[in-house]
Amino acid sequence: MDFPPQFPWILKKHDYSYENPMLFYSTTSSKIYTIHAPKYLDKRLVFGSSQGYILSGLYSSEHTCLISLLNPLNNHKIPLPALNFGDDLLWIGSQIYQIGNYMVYFGYRSRNGSKIAFCCLGQDKWRVLKLKLDYDNIEWFHLNSMLFGVMENTGVTKVIDMATGTLAYVIPPIDDYNLEINQCLVDASGDILRVSRHNDYDEDKKEYEDCFHVYQLDLIGSSSPCWVKVNSIGNQALFIDQYGGFALGASDISGVKANCIYYINYYLVKKIDIETGDEEVLHCPLEPDRWFLPNLEPWFKNGRVRTDSQRTS
């Protein structure tokens, strides 16, 4: 394998078991990698991935889920506390986020409203933040120790300070929110970007095509924050799938083009230029599920988070 950093891999969509090993595709080498991960066999639910690790879970009872992190390339496993969702669970979605020290974040919806569960690696229990009922129809994102909730019916973004659980900002919707199908919030070197996807009708092709717009959060002294549409994100590229997204420096990784969105949409993988809108379908022989950042070096060992200096020494 190439030494990291390298172009993200694509994880194939399927049920994970010993009979169906994990399959990854590398667009740079045009190779399929088959990964057998013994410690992963009892984990039937895949919740999210980040930093080379996959977050998975197995229900030990009707309402309790055993959760762990696994690096499938070196079989490094990090057990996490069991999480009891209660008997009123309606929906669960998750992603792994890096917030100073490494933290796992769960968002789930119950009959009593939305709840956020989060746990720093090495802790023995989850902290659950209960949100008000009016936050129920919201898509949640967690960036820079703040919780961003995009309200589905109005497009308004509400920002909650995770330290206090209080409302910090209310951000007006983007101009074309009524046309928006999906959105994703990404931390791009400190800038908070909102990637908005639409379906535009192509008269020549007589079909709908994906169209993306990128907005940057402007806090304006934190008095009246707003989303500002941008045509350039500099020397960065965005990798988006149905579960979330992340940003990478284009000059750091061979094959990555700056100011582009690499997007997994069900059966296709596309590269879209943010400024021009030009797109290219990338070859992928697998049914794509999500982006995966291959990383052989564990960033959490012996109960302690490794620092950047420890990784490079």
WOPEZI-V379767 format. One record per helix or strand. SS is the DSSP state (A for helix, B for strand). FROM is the first residue (numbers start at 1). TO is the last residue. If there is no record, write none. Layout:
# WOPEZI-V379767
SS;FROM;TO / SS;FROM;TO
This chain:
# WOPEZI-V379767
B;9;12 / B;22;26 / B;31;35 / A;38;40 / B;45;50 / B;53;59 / B;64;71 / B;76;79 / B;83;84 / B;89;98 / B;102;110 / B;113;120 / B;127;130 / A;133;135 / B;138;143 / B;146;151 / B;157;161 / B;166;171 / A;177;179 / B;182;188 / B;191;202 / B;207;218 / A;220;222 / B;226;230 / B;236;241 / B;244;249 / A;250;252 / B;260;265 / B;268;273 / B;279;282 / B;288;292 / B;300;301 / B;304;305 / A;308;312
